[in-house]
Amino acid sequence: MMHMTFYWGIKATILFDFWKTDSWLSYILTLIACFVFSAFYQYLENRRIQFKSLSSSRRPPPPRSSSGVSAPLIPKSGTRSAAKAASVLLFGVNAAIGYLLMLAAMSFNGGVFIAIVVGLTAGYAVFRSDDGGADIATDDPCPCA
């Protein structure tokens, strides 16, 4: 039966039936995996924000015709569209990793929960703390958002 409250112990099932811990070695490896995936989540979030800022960088205003209509109607494709595609792809991957981390935390094992929170914190400190608040709207502490 699955736990519905936090518990401390080395026996845990994480995400799938085949990912069960029953020894100290498997439990420690699971905690390391949770930590690494949490930090990797922050790394991907940093890359996504950089691609997003690259794709939405200011373009010079298009020239206006004599009728007051700006042209062209379809902007040129190039690095901005590639950066936007990369940003969209990273969002999907990041959302999937975030939901998997949330489900792992819902194993209600205290060690797994702490490993995920410490991994998110360390990943933020290493990969995202020096962005200077470049995109404060995407600074969301929830890994599943």
N, C-alpha and C positions, 0 to 999 in steps of 0.2 A: 504494500500500500504506500502511496506517495504521502510525504509529509506535507502538512498544511501550516506549519509554524516553523520558525527557525530552529535548527538543531545543529549540534556540533558532533561531528563524527567523520570517520574516513569512508564510510559506506554511503555512496551517493550514485544516483543515476542522472547523467547530464545529457539532455536533449534527445538521446536515442537509447533504446534498450541495450544496445551493444556497448555503450559507453558507461560502464559501471566501474566504480572504484571499490576495491576490496582489500587493498594493502596500502601501506604508507607510500610506497613507490608510485603506484598508480594515482593516488590522491595528490601527491606533490606534483606529478607531471600534469595532472588536470588543472591544478591551481596555476602552474606556469603557463599552460595553454590559454587559460582564461585571461591571465595578465597580458600575454602577448597579443591576443586578439583584441583586447580592450585598447591597448596602446596603438595597434594597427588601425583601429577604428578612427582614432584621433588623427593619425597620419593621413588617412584617406580623406577625412573631413578637411584638413588643411589643404590638400591638393585640390579638392573640389572647390573650395573657396577661392583659391588662386586661379583656377580655370574660369570660374564664374566672373571674377573681377576682370580677367583678360577678355572674356567674351562681351562684357558690358562696358568696356572702356569707351571713353567719350570719342565719338567720331566727329569730324568737322561737319557743320551743317551743310546739307546739299544745296547747290545753287538753285535760285528761284528763277522761274521763267517770267516773262512779262505779264502772264495772267495771274501770277501770285501762287502758282502751284509748284511745289518742290518736286524735283525729279532726281533720281529715278524712283519708280515705285517699288522695284525689287532691288534690295541692296546687293552689292557684290559679295559673293561668297569668298571665303579665304580662311585665314587663321581664326577669325572670330567664330565662324560656324564650326570649325573643328574644335575650338575651345568649348563652345556651347555643347557640342555632342559629347565631348569628354566629361563635361560637368554633369550632363544628364545621366550618362553611364555610371559615373562615380556616385551620383545620388542613389541610383538603384542598388548598387553594390553596398553602399554605406547603410542604406535602409535595411537591407537583408542582414548584414552583420549586426546592426543595432538590435533588430528583433531577435536574432539568435542569442545575443548577449542577455537580452531581457528574459528570454526563456530559460537560459542557464541560471540566471539569478533566481528564477522561480522554482529552482530545485530546492530552495529554502535551506540550503547548506550554508552555514555561516562563513566558512572558509572560502567557498566559491563566490559568495556575495562580496566579501572583502577583497578578494583577488580582482574581481571585475572593477570595483570602485577605485582601488589603488592603481590598476592598469589605466583606467580612464584619466585619473589624475596625473599620473606620470606621463602619459601620452600628451595630455594638454600642456604640461610643463615643458616637455621637450619639443613638441611640434607646433604648438599654437600660441604659446604665451608671448612670443615676440612679434606677433602681427600688428601690434599697436592699435588694436580695436578697429582694424580695417573694415570689417563687415560685422558689426555688432548685432545685426538682425539675425544672423545665422549662429550666434553664440548661444547654443541651446544645451543645457546640461543633460537633457534626456537623450540617451544613445539611440532611441528608436524613432526620433523625429527627423 
